[in-house]
Amino acid sequence: MPASLASRVSGPVFTPADAGYAPEIAAFNLAVTHTPELVVGVTSLNDLAEAVRFARERRMPVSVQGAGHGAYVPITSGLLISTRRMDQVRIDVPARTAFIGGGACWGPVVAAAADHGLFPITGSSPTVGVAGYLLGGGLGPLARSHGFSSDFLVGATLVTGSGEVVDTDDHPDLLWALRGGKYIGALVAELRVRLVEQRTLYAGALFFEEQHREQAFRRWVDWTATADPRVTTSVAFLRFPPLDVVPAPLRGRRLLVLCFTYPGDPAEGARLAAPLRAAAPVHIDDLGELPCRDVARIHNDPTQPMPAWVSGLALDRVDPDFATAFLDHVRDTPFTGIQVRHLGEATRRDAADGSAVGGRSAGFVVSYASPDPSLFAQVLPDASDRLMDALRPWTCAENNINFIGRPRSAEHFATAWPAVTLARLAQVQERYDPQGTLGHHP
């Protein structure tokens, strides 16, 4: 069987007995170990189509992995398609459009666009795959000013579950589904993403020490009620380990990190940030004019693989009572980091020709994580349940698939979209993957 597939593709094919098998299937989340029957490292549109056709002919289930940031559940059977070699990036400057391979990450896209004074509405991490991020909608550092990143997706070339090569120009229902639908009955070969003219941001982070965290957090909660619609902020309660690899000003500390992004004049950005700078004594001020190519510095997400347990929920609103309930949990949390992102404004406006994004009605999202595998089985799930119970009065009925982590049930999974959107996504899946080769919604 491996030889049969290898004769149809130019990329490498691996079985569990091959030396290249383990590195090919490695996920960014080291807590997840995949064990598929067969792996193919596709290098082209033809490879992708032939791999899907091969699996469909043999009724093998197909999974796909690019950067591996979305790995929450081990893949234990079938064919795993690795897209990381399909990482080409081309910028059409006159059209202000990026042509992005299905396995590319955001970092190279940002760099290529910056060479021309252009900027993609990217995520916070340079190592996150563009396709997986956009398929979940994508909430990045410019969410309030520009909206979901998938709103800037203008087209794509795909391979359906039937092995057919299609383009969204001829299949607008697939473009609708690609913008946030996650599981759409097709795999991404190439994406076309609209860019904006932007060279710098007024952006970065303010760090507050443990004794000032509560004051700064409460001030931020109050500030969000009248925040300028052009400003996107988040706050994160982080516990930095006492290790030499951690910079000395952060090492062994419990800090509140307030991230701020304003896509405009630095003087106006400083004026808008002034109330947050005055919220409490600042331990580190890393907020100022920032070249767009350095956008990853705002959140400083980890760039090296590690074990991770993650989850999250969406909120309608926040208020002083929310702050009290949230802080009560944070004081004794087992999570290494808990973040609250401010949404609204542009995230509530749908793309002109529609999208499947879940979470547009949310005003905030909460996410939390830990890299300690000893806590994964019981401690973190229990802490997550307690946090969700405490925040129930502020919880939004509609979540977003990129923030829920590993779904606890089909019902939990379904909260990532409005019911009417979920029903339409099921129809799209059935149309383009009737045999279920690529897997359907739970």
C-alpha positions, 0 to 999 in steps of 0.5 A, a space after each residue: 500500500 505505501 508503494 502504491 501511494 508513493 507512485 502517485 505523489 512526489 512527496 514522501 510516504 511513511 509507515 510507522 516503521 520508517 525513520 521519518 514517520 515520527 518527525 513528520 507527524 509531530 504536533 506543536 502540542 507535545 501532549 498529543 502523539 499521532 499514530 496513523 497507519 500511513 503518512 504522506 508529506 504532500 508538496 503540491 496540489 496534485 499530491 494533495 488530490 492524489 492522496 485524497 483519491 487514494 484514501 477514498 478508493 480504499 475507504 481510509 479516513 483522512 486527517 490533515 496537519 500543517 503546523 500542528 497547533 490544532 492538535 488536541 486529539 490523537 490521530 490513530 488510524 487512516 491516512 495523515 496528510 502533512 501539508 507543511 511542505 506546501 508553504 509557498 507565499 507570493 504577494 501580488 502587490 497591485 492586487 494587495 493579495 497574498 497567495 498562501 500555500 495550505 501548509 504555510 505559517 503566518 510568520 513568512 506571510 507577514 514578512 513577505 507582505 512587509 517588504 511591500 508596505 502591506 500587512 495581513 490581518 494575522 494571528 498573534 503567533 508567527 508559527 500558527 498555520 494560516 489555513 487552520 487559523 482562518 478556518 476557525 475565523 481567526 481573532 488576532 491583535 487587530 480584531 476590533 479594528 479589522 474583524 475576524 481574519 477570515 473576513 479577509 479571505 477572498 478565495 482558495 483552491 481546494 481538494 474536496 473529499 471526493 478528490 476533485 480540485 475546485 476553486 471558491 470562485 466557482 463554489 461560493 458556498 465553500 468560500 462561505 464555509 472556509 471563513 470560520 467553518 473549520 470542517 468543510 468537506 475539503 482540504 486547502 491547497 492555496 489561500 488568497 488573502 486580502 492585505 491592507 496598507 500598513 507599515 507600523 502599529 502603535 502596539 506592544 505590552 504593559 507588564 504589571 507586578 503581582 501586587 498591582 494586578 488586581 488594580 490594573 485588571 479592574 481598571 482595564 475592565 472599566 476602560 473597555 466599556 468606552 474603548 476606542 473602536 480602533 484599539 484591540 486589547 487583551 489581558 493575561 495573568 501569567 506565571 513565569 517559571 524561575 528558569 534561566 531561559 526566562 528574561 530576568 525581569 520576568 523570571 519567577 514572577 506572576 504578572 498581568 500582561 496587557 497587550 495593546 494594538 492601534 493601527 494608526 498614528 503613534 501620537 494618537 496611539 499613545 493618547 489612547 493608551 494613556 489611561 491604561 499606562 496610568 491604571 497601576 504602576 508599570 513593571 515593564 513598558 514595552 508599548 510604542 511604535 512597532 514595525 508590522 513585521 514585528 507584530 508577533 512581539 505584541 503577544 510573544 506567544 511560544 514558538 517552540 513545541 510544548 505540551 499543552 492543555 487549553 480551553 476557553 469560553 466566550 463572554 457577552 460582557 464584563 463588569 465589576 462583578 465579573 472582575 471579582 468572580 474572575 479574580 477569585 479564580 485567578 488567585 489559586 488557579 493551576 493554569 499557567 496563563 489565563 487571558 481575556 481578549 476584548 472583541 466587538 466592533 469589527 468582529 460583529 460585522 460579517 464579511 460582505 458575502 457572508 461567513 460561517 464564523 462562530 462567536 460574532 455576538 461575543 464581546 470577549 473571549 477567555 482562554 487558559 492553558 497549562 504545559 504540565 501533563 501531570 495536571 491534564 487528567 483531572 486538575 485542569 478539567 476540574 479547574 476549567 469547570 469551576 471557572 466556567 461555573 463562576 463566569 456563567 452569568 457573563 457567558 455568551 451562548 455562542 463560542 468560537 471553535 478556535 477557543 474551545 480546545 478539545 470538545 468535551 461532547 457533541 453539545 460542547 462542539 456545537 456551541 462554536 456556531 449558531 444552530 443555523 450555521 452548523 446546519 448549513 455547514 453539515 450540508 456543505 460537508 455532505 455536498 463535497 465529501 459525501 463518503 465522509 473521507 475527511 470526517 464530518 462534524 460530531 
